[in-house]
Amino acid sequence: MISYQPFYQTLKEKNLTEYYLIFKQGFSSNTLYRMKHGGTITTKTLDTLCFILDCDVDAIISYERDSG
């Protein structure tokens, strides 16, 4: 399962908020909603986040093996 926990940690480390992404960078609030609820995002969205946050992919997502 893909986890977006690294994304929220990266935001915290860079002192950025979802408000900043939405209103200053024009990022989609619907995409943030999907991420918050474990939904899917495109590789284009992942690329955009990496550009905005100036980070690598592993600062946005991680893979967690399902225990079942």
GROMACS elastic network, one bead per residue, 0.5 to 0.9 nm:
[ bonds ]
;  ai    aj funct       b0    kb
    1    38     6  0.88262   500
    1    62     6  0.83874   500
    1    63     6  0.57077   500
    1    64     6  0.51474   500
    1    65     6  0.59512   500
    1    66     6  0.62273   500
    2    38     6  0.75571   500
    2    39     6  0.88647   500
    2    40     6  0.85328   500
    2    61     6  0.65309   500
    2    62     6  0.57383   500
    2    64     6  0.61340   500
    2    65     6  0.85448   500
    3     6     6  0.74999   500
    3     7     6  0.87380   500
    3    35     6  0.85193   500
    3    38     6  0.69404   500
    3    60     6  0.85126   500
    3    61     6  0.55442   500
    3    62     6  0.51984   500
    3    63     6  0.60575   500
    3    64     6  0.66928   500
    4     7     6  0.53007   500
    4     8     6  0.69630   500
    4    35     6  0.64680   500
    4    36     6  0.74899   500
    4    38     6  0.73580   500
    4    59     6  0.88174   500
    4    60     6  0.60032   500
    4    62     6  0.66373   500
    5     8     6  0.53847   500
    5     9     6  0.63864   500
    5    10     6  0.87002   500
    5    36     6  0.89602   500
    5    59     6  0.87977   500
    5    60     6  0.74312   500
    5    61     6  0.68535   500
    5    62     6  0.75715   500
    6    10     6  0.60215   500
    6    11     6  0.85917   500
    6    58     6  0.71501   500
    6    59     6  0.51570   500
    6    60     6  0.50516   500
    6    61     6  0.56889   500
    6    62     6  0.68534   500
    7    10     6  0.50745   500
    7    11     6  0.62467   500
    7    12     6  0.86777   500
    7    49     6  0.89665   500
    7    58     6  0.85354   500
    7    59     6  0.57929   500
    7    61     6  0.63651   500
    8    11     6  0.50570   500
    8    12     6  0.62467   500
    8    13     6  0.86600   500
    8    17     6  0.89652   500
    8    59     6  0.88913   500
    8    60     6  0.77841   500
    9    12     6  0.50747   500
    9    13     6  0.61507   500
    9    14     6  0.86309   500
    9    59     6  0.79609   500
    9    60     6  0.85737   500
   10    13     6  0.50468   500
   10    14     6  0.61238   500
   10    15     6  0.84325   500
   10    16     6  0.84342   500
   10    53     6  0.79976   500
   10    55     6  0.85387   500
   10    59     6  0.61536   500
   10    60     6  0.72828   500
   11    14     6  0.52435   500
   11    15     6  0.59878   500
   11    17     6  0.63177   500
   11    18     6  0.81487   500
   11    53     6  0.79263   500
   12    16     6  0.61964   500
   12    17     6  0.76035   500
   13    16     6  0.78002   500
   14    17     6  0.89282   500
   14    53     6  0.80615   500
   16    19     6  0.82066   500
   16    20     6  0.64138   500
   16    21     6  0.79546   500
   16    53     6  0.89607   500
   17    20     6  0.51668   500
   17    21     6  0.66647   500
   17    22     6  0.88451   500
   18    21     6  0.50401   500
   18    22     6  0.61860   500
   18    23     6  0.85216   500
   18    27     6  0.88152   500
   18    29     6  0.82561   500
   18    32     6  0.77110   500
   19    22     6  0.51880   500
   19    23     6  0.58362   500
   19    24     6  0.75794   500
   19    29     6  0.89558   500
   20    23     6  0.54980   500
   20    24     6  0.50318   500
   20    25     6  0.65825   500
   20    26     6  0.85929   500
   20    27     6  0.87009   500
   21    24     6  0.57783   500
   21    26     6  0.63574   500
   21    27     6  0.52844   500
   21    28     6  0.80515   500
   21    29     6  0.85073   500
   21    52     6  0.83436   500
   22    25     6  0.58149   500
   22    28     6  0.60455   500
   22    29     6  0.61205   500
   22    32     6  0.88246   500
   23    26     6  0.55336   500
   23    27     6  0.73477   500
   24    27     6  0.80906   500
   25    52     6  0.77346   500
   26    29     6  0.88651   500
   27    30     6  0.88347   500
   27    31     6  0.78432   500
   27    32     6  0.82409   500
   27    48     6  0.88296   500
   27    49     6  0.87457   500
   28    31     6  0.52695   500
   28    32     6  0.66410   500
   28    33     6  0.87809   500
   29    32     6  0.50552   500
   29    33     6  0.61608   500
   29    34     6  0.87009   500
   30    34     6  0.62558   500
   30    35     6  0.86566   500
   31    34     6  0.50725   500
   31    35     6  0.62226   500
   31    36     6  0.85873   500
   31    39     6  0.86257   500
   31    40     6  0.85474   500
   31    41     6  0.70252   500
   31    45     6  0.83939   500
   32    35     6  0.50282   500
   32    36     6  0.60706   500
   32    37     6  0.86075   500
   33    36     6  0.51051   500
   33    37     6  0.63013   500
   33    38     6  0.87132   500
   33    39     6  0.82461   500
   34    37     6  0.51793   500
   34    38     6  0.61293   500
   34    40     6  0.65990   500
   34    41     6  0.75716   500
   35    38     6  0.50963   500
   35    39     6  0.53712   500
   35    40     6  0.68433   500
   35    41     6  0.73013   500
   36    39     6  0.75118   500
   41    44     6  0.82063   500
   41    45     6  0.62640   500
   41    46     6  0.71170   500
   42    45     6  0.51364   500
   42    46     6  0.63484   500
   42    47     6  0.86242   500
   43    47     6  0.60372   500
   43    48     6  0.85311   500
   44    48     6  0.61871   500
   44    49     6  0.86740   500
   45    49     6  0.61924   500
   45    50     6  0.85788   500
   46    49     6  0.51717   500
   46    50     6  0.62103   500
   46    51     6  0.86525   500
   46    57     6  0.71718   500
   46    60     6  0.75500   500
   46    61     6  0.87066   500
   47    50     6  0.51180   500
   47    51     6  0.62311   500
   47    52     6  0.87099   500
   47    57     6  0.78883   500
   48    51     6  0.50793   500
   48    52     6  0.61397   500
   48    53     6  0.85006   500
   49    52     6  0.50985   500
   49    53     6  0.58950   500
   49    54     6  0.79548   500
   49    55     6  0.81526   500
   49    57     6  0.86373   500
   49    60     6  0.76610   500
   50    53     6  0.52814   500
   50    54     6  0.54199   500
   50    56     6  0.58845   500
   50    57     6  0.63949   500
   50    59     6  0.81031   500
   50    60     6  0.74722   500
   51    55     6  0.69004   500
   51    56     6  0.86870   500
   52    55     6  0.81021   500
   53    56     6  0.87374   500
   55    58     6  0.81402   500
   55    59     6  0.62553   500
   55    60     6  0.80936   500
   56    59     6  0.55875   500
   56    60     6  0.73846   500
   57    60     6  0.53361   500
   57    61     6  0.63618   500
   57    62     6  0.84750   500
   58    61     6  0.53397   500
   58    62     6  0.60725   500
   59    62     6  0.79775   500
   64    67     6  0.89472   500
   65    68     6  0.88399   500
